[in-house]
Amino acid sequence: MASIQEIQDEIVDEFSMFEDWMQRYEYMIDLGKSLPLIDEAFKTDDYIIKGCQSKVWVHATMEDGKVTFTADSDAIITKGIIAILIRAFSNQSPQAIIDADTAFIDEIGLKEHLSPTRANGLVSMIKQIKLYAVAYQTQLN
């Protein structure tokens, strides 16, 4: 299983293949389409990420010491953003998620190409993913 850093490096490499941001947005939309679907039971206010302009739901489970995320969004770009985050952080240990750096987001230029409200939503998504990891790490201790 690849480490978070290895996955993040892959994502940076993939985004560097595109010459402009329109191509990168199209790629993000494609990534969103491949997102593992969240169970409808988790598309409730309990799983919604506060601070996002669009609706984003994230759910996490832990099995064999690895956290797995599923998510969905009602907006195609946002769905692509959460797909990138889930790819980077899913199937990893809670401690690895907690310790993970998120510099890859700056490396692909994502924050600077999002509206301020979407950029805030991105920060909220990362925060929620890390909060799930903290909760699961607490269970392990």
Wavefront OBJ file of the C-alpha trace (Angstrom):
o trace
v 0.000 0.000 0.000
v 1.392 3.382 -1.007
v 2.056 5.963 1.694
v 0.150 9.253 1.811
v 3.268 11.056 0.566
v 3.649 8.663 -2.397
v -0.006 9.152 -3.358
v 0.324 12.918 -3.026
v 3.428 12.843 -5.248
v 1.441 10.863 -7.864
v -1.330 13.478 -7.766
v 1.207 16.301 -8.188
v 2.741 14.449 -11.173
v -0.684 13.921 -12.761
v -1.612 17.598 -12.420
v 1.750 18.702 -13.838
v 0.854 16.942 -17.128
v -1.816 19.561 -17.819
v -0.848 22.848 -19.372
v -3.702 25.007 -18.140
v -6.326 25.156 -15.448
v -9.236 24.294 -17.729
v -7.615 20.892 -18.332
v -6.993 20.496 -14.600
v -10.634 21.313 -13.814
v -11.762 18.734 -16.382
v -9.451 16.182 -14.759
v -10.872 17.012 -11.311
v -14.399 16.542 -12.643
v -13.360 13.124 -14.018
v -11.868 12.211 -10.634
v -15.156 13.213 -9.003
v -17.034 10.850 -11.299
v -14.857 7.958 -10.118
v -15.466 8.718 -6.442
v -16.739 5.683 -4.512
v -20.339 6.541 -3.727
v -21.317 7.264 -0.177
v -24.243 5.292 1.197
v -27.429 7.381 1.023
v -27.831 6.832 4.790
v -24.813 9.113 5.316
v -26.118 11.977 3.167
v -27.503 13.709 6.238
v -26.610 16.829 8.199
v -24.544 14.682 10.588
v -22.019 14.006 7.810
v -22.123 17.319 5.976
v -18.984 19.437 6.031
v -19.619 22.850 7.516
v -17.962 25.740 5.713
v -18.471 24.446 2.179
v -20.425 26.476 -0.355
v -21.811 23.291 -1.879
v -22.995 20.258 0.011
v -20.253 17.766 0.795
v -20.805 14.637 2.837
v -17.925 12.584 4.227
v -18.136 9.307 6.098
v -15.302 7.253 7.565
v -14.916 3.706 8.818
v -11.931 1.919 10.281
v -11.025 -1.679 9.594
v -7.741 -3.416 10.412
v -6.276 -0.117 11.625
v -6.923 1.688 8.321
v -9.419 4.506 7.818
v -11.553 4.391 4.676
v -13.491 7.416 3.494
v -16.505 7.748 1.230
v -17.953 11.058 0.136
v -20.233 12.890 -2.242
v -21.028 16.429 -3.259
v -23.794 18.160 -5.139
v -21.227 20.187 -7.162
v -18.936 18.641 -9.783
v -15.757 20.606 -8.970
v -16.220 20.047 -5.247
v -16.754 16.344 -5.889
v -13.398 16.336 -7.691
v -11.697 18.086 -4.773
v -13.017 15.592 -2.209
v -12.055 12.734 -4.583
v -8.438 13.973 -4.530
v -8.451 14.154 -0.732
v -10.009 10.717 -0.347
v -7.462 9.241 -2.724
v -4.652 10.752 -0.647
v -5.965 9.813 2.802
v -8.167 6.719 2.467
v -6.839 3.280 3.477
v -4.216 4.806 5.760
v -3.664 4.564 9.503
v -5.215 7.286 11.670
v -1.747 8.421 12.815
v -0.489 8.710 9.217
v -3.514 10.885 8.353
v -2.984 13.068 11.431
v 0.727 13.503 10.627
v 0.226 14.025 6.881
v 1.311 17.215 5.244
v -1.099 18.816 2.780
v 1.504 20.808 0.830
v 0.586 18.830 -2.311
v -2.552 20.999 -2.574
v -0.365 24.077 -2.956
v 1.976 22.198 -5.300
v -0.850 21.486 -7.745
v -2.002 25.103 -7.376
v -5.460 24.135 -6.230
v -6.037 26.763 -3.544
v -5.027 29.673 -5.748
v -7.426 28.554 -8.499
v -10.481 28.221 -6.274
v -12.907 30.906 -5.265
v -12.445 32.019 -1.623
v -15.540 30.063 -0.555
v -14.319 26.879 -2.293
v -10.845 27.357 -0.762
v -12.495 27.615 2.681
v -14.453 24.474 1.872
v -11.219 22.678 0.959
v -9.739 23.593 4.345
v -12.943 22.359 6.033
v -12.736 19.036 4.146
v -9.133 18.469 5.262
v -10.047 19.411 8.818
v -12.934 16.908 8.847
v -10.756 14.106 7.449
v -8.155 14.793 10.153
v -10.872 14.914 12.851
v -12.065 11.457 11.822
v -8.455 10.246 12.066
v -8.068 11.756 15.558
v -11.277 10.036 16.690
v -10.107 6.662 15.373
v -6.587 7.122 16.801
v -8.170 7.781 20.208
v -10.024 4.461 19.915
v -6.743 2.672 19.182
v -4.941 4.145 22.209
l 1 2 3 4 5 6 7 8 9 10 11 12 13 14 15 16 17 18 19 20 21 22 23 24 25 26 27 28 29 30 31 32 33 34 35 36 37 38 39 40 41 42 43 44 45 46 47 48 49 50 51 52 53 54 55 56 57 58 59 60 61 62 63 64 65 66 67 68 69 70 71 72 73 74 75 76 77 78 79 80 81 82 83 84 85 86 87 88 89 90 91 92 93 94 95 96 97 98 99 100 101 102 103 104 105 106 107 108 109 110 111 112 113 114 115 116 117 118 119 120 121 122 123 124 125 126 127 128 129 130 131 132 133 134 135 136 137 138 139 140 141
